[in-house]
Amino acid sequence: MTILIILVTLPLFTFPAQLDLCPPEASATRTLVWIYPFYMLLSAWLAWKAYPSRHYITWLLIGIMLLTTIAVRMLTGA
């Protein structure tokens, strides 16, 4: 499960590129892109901690992390 969580968090390394793709006048989009790495790291940590006792919470967090990555990419037009 640790490897899957790491694979899901790999898009974090595209954070600088996604921030550059945000238009300067779109302050709400820039704010969401700035929050994205912190959210992903926190969700990954929570998924990793929850896996031994609550498998379904881990799968739910992984699914939401994937949907969030797709949403941020759609926002930035990447």
Secondary structure, 3 states (H helix, E strand, C coil): CHHHHHHHHHHHHHHHHHHHHCCCCCHHHHHHHHHHHHHHHHHHHHHHHHCCCCHHHHHHHHHHHHHHHHHHHHHHCC
